[in-house]
Amino acid sequence: YNKSTFKKCVDTQDWMNASQECKRWVHAGGKQLKGLVVRREAEAKLLLES
């Protein structure tokens, strides 16, 4: 996470790109999880509304 593009976007308050990058964080155990997809979509929306 510390070297991720998402963190760089958040640190520079680049909310548009951060909202896109957070959608990439949907895997656990090498598999895409539907619950994470739904959560990241909601988080991306919040980033754009901030």
PyMOL Python script that loads the backbone (N, CA, C, O; Angstrom):
from pymol import cmd

cmd.read_pdbstr("""\
ATOM      1  N   TYR A   1       0.820  -1.201   0.000  1.00  0.00           N
ATOM      2  CA  TYR A   1       0.000   0.000   0.000  1.00  0.00           C
ATOM      3  C   TYR A   1       0.857   1.254   0.000  1.00  0.00           C
ATOM      4  O   TYR A   1       0.547   2.210  -0.711  1.00  0.00           O
ATOM      5  N   ASN A   2       1.922   1.270   0.780  1.00  0.00           N
ATOM      6  CA  ASN A   2       2.723   2.483   0.936  1.00  0.00           C
ATOM      7  C   ASN A   2       3.328   2.994  -0.365  1.00  0.00           C
ATOM      8  O   ASN A   2       3.564   4.195  -0.500  1.00  0.00           O
ATOM      9  N   LYS A   3       3.580   2.113  -1.317  1.00  0.00           N
ATOM     10  CA  LYS A   3       4.160   2.529  -2.596  1.00  0.00           C
ATOM     11  C   LYS A   3       3.123   2.547  -3.714  1.00  0.00           C
ATOM     12  O   LYS A   3       3.476   2.673  -4.887  1.00  0.00           O
ATOM     13  N   SER A   4       1.861   2.424  -3.362  1.00  0.00           N
ATOM     14  CA  SER A   4       0.812   2.319  -4.378  1.00  0.00           C
ATOM     15  C   SER A   4       0.477   3.667  -5.014  1.00  0.00           C
ATOM     16  O   SER A   4       0.660   4.726  -4.414  1.00  0.00           O
ATOM     17  N   THR A   5      -0.010   3.590  -6.224  1.00  0.00           N
ATOM     18  CA  THR A   5      -0.485   4.783  -6.921  1.00  0.00           C
ATOM     19  C   THR A   5      -1.672   5.376  -6.180  1.00  0.00           C
ATOM     20  O   THR A   5      -1.827   6.596  -6.130  1.00  0.00           O
ATOM     21  N   PHE A   6      -2.507   4.524  -5.608  1.00  0.00           N
ATOM     22  CA  PHE A   6      -3.656   5.009  -4.840  1.00  0.00           C
ATOM     23  C   PHE A   6      -3.202   5.920  -3.702  1.00  0.00           C
ATOM     24  O   PHE A   6      -3.750   7.007  -3.524  1.00  0.00           O
ATOM     25  N   LYS A   7      -2.211   5.488  -2.937  1.00  0.00           N
ATOM     26  CA  LYS A   7      -1.711   6.299  -1.818  1.00  0.00           C
ATOM     27  C   LYS A   7      -1.133   7.614  -2.316  1.00  0.00           C
ATOM     28  O   LYS A   7      -1.342   8.658  -1.698  1.00  0.00           O
ATOM     29  N   LYS A   8      -0.407   7.572  -3.430  1.00  0.00           N
ATOM     30  CA  LYS A   8       0.160   8.803  -3.993  1.00  0.00           C
ATOM     31  C   LYS A   8      -0.949   9.777  -4.378  1.00  0.00           C
ATOM     32  O   LYS A   8      -0.833  10.981  -4.148  1.00  0.00           O
ATOM     33  N   CYS A   9      -2.020   9.254  -4.961  1.00  0.00           N
ATOM     34  CA  CYS A   9      -3.151  10.106  -5.345  1.00  0.00           C
ATOM     35  C   CYS A   9      -3.815  10.720  -4.118  1.00  0.00           C
ATOM     36  O   CYS A   9      -4.150  11.905  -4.116  1.00  0.00           O
ATOM     37  N   VAL A  10      -4.001   9.927  -3.092  1.00  0.00           N
ATOM     38  CA  VAL A  10      -4.616  10.437  -1.864  1.00  0.00           C
ATOM     39  C   VAL A  10      -3.716  11.487  -1.217  1.00  0.00           C
ATOM     40  O   VAL A  10      -4.191  12.535  -0.781  1.00  0.00           O
ATOM     41  N   ASP A  11      -2.426  11.204  -1.156  1.00  0.00           N
ATOM     42  CA  ASP A  11      -1.486  12.138  -0.533  1.00  0.00           C
ATOM     43  C   ASP A  11      -1.461  13.492  -1.242  1.00  0.00           C
ATOM     44  O   ASP A  11      -1.247  14.526  -0.608  1.00  0.00           O
ATOM     45  N   THR A  12      -1.680  13.481  -2.560  1.00  0.00           N
ATOM     46  CA  THR A  12      -1.671  14.732  -3.328  1.00  0.00           C
ATOM     47  C   THR A  12      -3.082  15.279  -3.544  1.00  0.00           C
ATOM     48  O   THR A  12      -3.276  16.260  -4.262  1.00  0.00           O
ATOM     49  N   GLN A  13      -4.058  14.634  -2.917  1.00  0.00           N
ATOM     50  CA  GLN A  13      -5.467  15.021  -3.021  1.00  0.00           C
ATOM     51  C   GLN A  13      -5.972  15.015  -4.468  1.00  0.00           C
ATOM     52  O   GLN A  13      -6.774  15.860  -4.866  1.00  0.00           O
ATOM     53  N   ASP A  14      -5.485  14.048  -5.238  1.00  0.00           N
ATOM     54  CA  ASP A  14      -5.933  13.838  -6.619  1.00  0.00           C
ATOM     55  C   ASP A  14      -7.108  12.859  -6.558  1.00  0.00           C
ATOM     56  O   ASP A  14      -6.961  11.671  -6.846  1.00  0.00           O
ATOM     57  N   TRP A  15      -8.261  13.376  -6.184  1.00  0.00           N
ATOM     58  CA  TRP A  15      -9.422  12.530  -5.892  1.00  0.00           C
ATOM     59  C   TRP A  15      -9.959  11.805  -7.120  1.00  0.00           C
ATOM     60  O   TRP A  15     -10.457  10.685  -7.001  1.00  0.00           O
ATOM     61  N   MET A  16      -9.869  12.415  -8.292  1.00  0.00           N
ATOM     62  CA  MET A  16     -10.356  11.762  -9.513  1.00  0.00           C
ATOM     63  C   MET A  16      -9.578  10.465  -9.760  1.00  0.00           C
ATOM     64  O   MET A  16     -10.175   9.405  -9.952  1.00  0.00           O
ATOM     65  N   ASN A  17      -8.262  10.555  -9.755  1.00  0.00           N
ATOM     66  CA  ASN A  17      -7.451   9.358  -9.986  1.00  0.00           C
ATOM     67  C   ASN A  17      -7.491   8.402  -8.799  1.00  0.00           C
ATOM     68  O   ASN A  17      -7.423   7.187  -8.987  1.00  0.00           O
ATOM     69  N   ALA A  18      -7.600   8.922  -7.594  1.00  0.00           N
ATOM     70  CA  ALA A  18      -7.709   8.053  -6.417  1.00  0.00           C
ATOM     71  C   ALA A  18      -8.975   7.207  -6.508  1.00  0.00           C
ATOM     72  O   ALA A  18      -8.973   6.031  -6.144  1.00  0.00           O
ATOM     73  N   SER A  19     -10.057   7.813  -6.995  1.00  0.00           N
ATOM     74  CA  SER A  19     -11.309   7.058  -7.113  1.00  0.00           C
ATOM     75  C   SER A  19     -11.176   5.924  -8.127  1.00  0.00           C
ATOM     76  O   SER A  19     -11.791   4.869  -7.965  1.00  0.00           O
ATOM     77  N   GLN A  20     -10.382   6.135  -9.164  1.00  0.00           N
ATOM     78  CA  GLN A  20     -10.149   5.075 -10.150  1.00  0.00           C
ATOM     79  C   GLN A  20      -9.211   4.002  -9.594  1.00  0.00           C
ATOM     80  O   GLN A  20      -9.433   2.808  -9.796  1.00  0.00           O
ATOM     81  N   GLU A  21      -8.177   4.432  -8.903  1.00  0.00           N
ATOM     82  CA  GLU A  21      -7.198   3.489  -8.351  1.00  0.00           C
ATOM     83  C   GLU A  21      -7.794   2.599  -7.269  1.00  0.00           C
ATOM     84  O   GLU A  21      -7.446   1.422  -7.184  1.00  0.00           O
ATOM     85  N   CYS A  22      -8.678   3.133  -6.447  1.00  0.00           N
ATOM     86  CA  CYS A  22      -9.225   2.317  -5.353  1.00  0.00           C
ATOM     87  C   CYS A  22     -10.036   1.143  -5.894  1.00  0.00           C
ATOM     88  O   CYS A  22     -10.174   0.122  -5.220  1.00  0.00           O
ATOM     89  N   LYS A  23     -10.567   1.281  -7.098  1.00  0.00           N
ATOM     90  CA  LYS A  23     -11.352   0.195  -7.699  1.00  0.00           C
ATOM     91  C   LYS A  23     -10.485  -1.005  -8.064  1.00  0.00           C
ATOM     92  O   LYS A  23     -11.007  -2.086  -8.335  1.00  0.00           O
ATOM     93  N   ARG A  24      -9.169  -0.825  -8.073  1.00  0.00           N
ATOM     94  CA  ARG A  24      -8.264  -1.927  -8.390  1.00  0.00           C
ATOM     95  C   ARG A  24      -8.029  -2.837  -7.185  1.00  0.00           C
ATOM     96  O   ARG A  24      -7.552  -3.960  -7.347  1.00  0.00           O
ATOM     97  N   TRP A  25      -8.355  -2.372  -5.990  1.00  0.00           N
ATOM     98  CA  TRP A  25      -8.088  -3.113  -4.752  1.00  0.00           C
ATOM     99  C   TRP A  25      -9.285  -4.000  -4.399  1.00  0.00           C
ATOM    100  O   TRP A  25      -9.964  -3.766  -3.400  1.00  0.00           O
ATOM    101  N   VAL A  26      -9.535  -5.009  -5.216  1.00  0.00           N
ATOM    102  CA  VAL A  26     -10.717  -5.856  -5.045  1.00  0.00           C
ATOM    103  C   VAL A  26     -10.369  -7.346  -4.941  1.00  0.00           C
ATOM    104  O   VAL A  26     -11.240  -8.204  -5.088  1.00  0.00           O
ATOM    105  N   HIS A  27      -9.101  -7.642  -4.689  1.00  0.00           N
ATOM    106  CA  HIS A  27      -8.673  -9.037  -4.641  1.00  0.00           C
ATOM    107  C   HIS A  27      -8.227  -9.438  -3.238  1.00  0.00           C
ATOM    108  O   HIS A  27      -7.657  -8.641  -2.492  1.00  0.00           O
ATOM    109  N   ALA A  28      -8.499 -10.676  -2.909  1.00  0.00           N
ATOM    110  CA  ALA A  28      -8.018 -11.281  -1.664  1.00  0.00           C
ATOM    111  C   ALA A  28      -7.751 -12.753  -1.962  1.00  0.00           C
ATOM    112  O   ALA A  28      -8.589 -13.436  -2.550  1.00  0.00           O
ATOM    113  N   GLY A  29      -6.611 -13.223  -1.566  1.00  0.00           N
ATOM    114  CA  GLY A  29      -6.268 -14.613  -1.843  1.00  0.00           C
ATOM    115  C   GLY A  29      -6.172 -14.906  -3.325  1.00  0.00           C
ATOM    116  O   GLY A  29      -6.404 -16.035  -3.758  1.00  0.00           O
ATOM    117  N   GLY A  30      -5.828 -13.881  -4.111  1.00  0.00           N
ATOM    118  CA  GLY A  30      -5.689 -14.058  -5.553  1.00  0.00           C
ATOM    119  C   GLY A  30      -6.998 -14.083  -6.317  1.00  0.00           C
ATOM    120  O   GLY A  30      -7.005 -14.337  -7.522  1.00  0.00           O
ATOM    121  N   LYS A  31      -8.102 -13.825  -5.639  1.00  0.00           N
ATOM    122  CA  LYS A  31      -9.409 -13.855  -6.296  1.00  0.00           C
ATOM    123  C   LYS A  31     -10.125 -12.526  -6.122  1.00  0.00           C
ATOM    124  O   LYS A  31      -9.997 -11.863  -5.093  1.00  0.00           O
ATOM    125  N   GLN A  32     -10.874 -12.151  -7.138  1.00  0.00           N
ATOM    126  CA  GLN A  32     -11.700 -10.948  -7.048  1.00  0.00           C
ATOM    127  C   GLN A  32     -12.943 -11.272  -6.225  1.00  0.00           C
ATOM    128  O   GLN A  32     -13.644 -12.248  -6.494  1.00  0.00           O
ATOM    129  N   LEU A  33     -13.204 -10.438  -5.219  1.00  0.00           N
ATOM    130  CA  LEU A  33     -14.348 -10.662  -4.343  1.00  0.00           C
ATOM    131  C   LEU A  33     -15.449  -9.648  -4.630  1.00  0.00           C
ATOM    132  O   LEU A  33     -15.209  -8.442  -4.659  1.00  0.00           O
ATOM    133  N   LYS A  34     -16.653 -10.153  -4.842  1.00  0.00           N
ATOM    134  CA  LYS A  34     -17.787  -9.291  -5.158  1.00  0.00           C
ATOM    135  C   LYS A  34     -18.016  -8.237  -4.076  1.00  0.00           C
ATOM    136  O   LYS A  34     -18.317  -7.085  -4.386  1.00  0.00           O
ATOM    137  N   GLY A  35     -17.876  -8.624  -2.820  1.00  0.00           N
ATOM    138  CA  GLY A  35     -18.067  -7.678  -1.724  1.00  0.00           C
ATOM    139  C   GLY A  35     -17.083  -6.522  -1.787  1.00  0.00           C
ATOM    140  O   GLY A  35     -17.443  -5.380  -1.499  1.00  0.00           O
ATOM    141  N   LEU A  36     -15.832  -6.814  -2.164  1.00  0.00           N
ATOM    142  CA  LEU A  36     -14.840  -5.748  -2.295  1.00  0.00           C
ATOM    143  C   LEU A  36     -15.137  -4.861  -3.493  1.00  0.00           C
ATOM    144  O   LEU A  36     -14.909  -3.652  -3.440  1.00  0.00           O
ATOM    145  N   VAL A  37     -15.642  -5.445  -4.570  1.00  0.00           N
ATOM    146  CA  VAL A  37     -16.010  -4.646  -5.743  1.00  0.00           C
ATOM    147  C   VAL A  37     -17.084  -3.639  -5.353  1.00  0.00           C
ATOM    148  O   VAL A  37     -16.985  -2.459  -5.692  1.00  0.00           O
ATOM    149  N   VAL A  38     -18.102  -4.099  -4.646  1.00  0.00           N
ATOM    150  CA  VAL A  38     -19.196  -3.225  -4.213  1.00  0.00           C
ATOM    151  C   VAL A  38     -18.665  -2.149  -3.269  1.00  0.00           C
ATOM    152  O   VAL A  38     -19.014  -0.976  -3.405  1.00  0.00           O
ATOM    153  N   ARG A  39     -17.834  -2.539  -2.325  1.00  0.00           N
ATOM    154  CA  ARG A  39     -17.276  -1.586  -1.358  1.00  0.00           C
ATOM    155  C   ARG A  39     -16.425  -0.526  -2.057  1.00  0.00           C
ATOM    156  O   ARG A  39     -16.548   0.662  -1.762  1.00  0.00           O
ATOM    157  N   ARG A  40     -15.567  -0.951  -2.979  1.00  0.00           N
ATOM    158  CA  ARG A  40     -14.691   0.007  -3.668  1.00  0.00           C
ATOM    159  C   ARG A  40     -15.487   0.969  -4.546  1.00  0.00           C
ATOM    160  O   ARG A  40     -15.114   2.135  -4.676  1.00  0.00           O
ATOM    161  N   GLU A  41     -16.566   0.503  -5.142  1.00  0.00           N
ATOM    162  CA  GLU A  41     -17.426   1.406  -5.926  1.00  0.00           C
ATOM    163  C   GLU A  41     -18.000   2.491  -5.023  1.00  0.00           C
ATOM    164  O   GLU A  41     -18.033   3.663  -5.397  1.00  0.00           O
ATOM    165  N   ALA A  42     -18.448   2.102  -3.844  1.00  0.00           N
ATOM    166  CA  ALA A  42     -19.001   3.073  -2.891  1.00  0.00           C
ATOM    167  C   ALA A  42     -17.917   4.033  -2.416  1.00  0.00           C
ATOM    168  O   ALA A  42     -18.159   5.234  -2.292  1.00  0.00           O
ATOM    169  N   GLU A  43     -16.726   3.511  -2.151  1.00  0.00           N
ATOM    170  CA  GLU A  43     -15.625   4.364  -1.706  1.00  0.00           C
ATOM    171  C   GLU A  43     -15.203   5.334  -2.803  1.00  0.00           C
ATOM    172  O   GLU A  43     -14.897   6.493  -2.526  1.00  0.00           O
ATOM    173  N   ALA A  44     -15.186   4.864  -4.047  1.00  0.00           N
ATOM    174  CA  ALA A  44     -14.823   5.737  -5.167  1.00  0.00           C
ATOM    175  C   ALA A  44     -15.813   6.892  -5.276  1.00  0.00           C
ATOM    176  O   ALA A  44     -15.425   8.034  -5.523  1.00  0.00           O
ATOM    177  N   LYS A  45     -17.069   6.587  -5.092  1.00  0.00           N
ATOM    178  CA  LYS A  45     -18.100   7.629  -5.134  1.00  0.00           C
ATOM    179  C   LYS A  45     -17.874   8.657  -4.022  1.00  0.00           C
ATOM    180  O   LYS A  45     -17.995   9.860  -4.254  1.00  0.00           O
ATOM    181  N   LEU A  46     -17.551   8.188  -2.831  1.00  0.00           N
ATOM    182  CA  LEU A  46     -17.281   9.097  -1.711  1.00  0.00           C
ATOM    183  C   LEU A  46     -16.068   9.987  -1.982  1.00  0.00           C
ATOM    184  O   LEU A  46     -16.073  11.169  -1.639  1.00  0.00           O
ATOM    185  N   LEU A  47     -15.045   9.425  -2.591  1.00  0.00           N
ATOM    186  CA  LEU A  47     -13.856  10.221  -2.908  1.00  0.00           C
ATOM    187  C   LEU A  47     -14.195  11.372  -3.848  1.00  0.00           C
ATOM    188  O   LEU A  47     -13.641  12.464  -3.724  1.00  0.00           O
ATOM    189  N   LEU A  48     -15.093  11.132  -4.775  1.00  0.00           N
ATOM    190  CA  LEU A  48     -15.465  12.175  -5.734  1.00  0.00           C
ATOM    191  C   LEU A  48     -16.407  13.202  -5.127  1.00  0.00           C
ATOM    192  O   LEU A  48     -16.469  14.338  -5.596  1.00  0.00           O
ATOM    193  N   GLU A  49     -17.140  12.815  -4.089  1.00  0.00           N
ATOM    194  CA  GLU A  49     -18.078  13.740  -3.444  1.00  0.00           C
ATOM    195  C   GLU A  49     -17.399  14.618  -2.399  1.00  0.00           C
ATOM    196  O   GLU A  49     -17.958  15.635  -1.987  1.00  0.00           O
ATOM    197  N   SER A  50     -16.213  14.238  -1.973  1.00  0.00           N
ATOM    198  CA  SER A  50     -15.503  14.981  -0.918  1.00  0.00           C
ATOM    199  C   SER A  50     -15.084  16.355  -1.373  1.00  0.00           C
ATOM    200  O   SER A  50     -14.479  17.103  -0.605  1.00  0.00           O
TER     201      SER A  50
END
""", "prot")
cmd.dss("prot")
cmd.show_as("cartoon", "prot")
cmd.util.cbc("prot")
cmd.orient("prot")
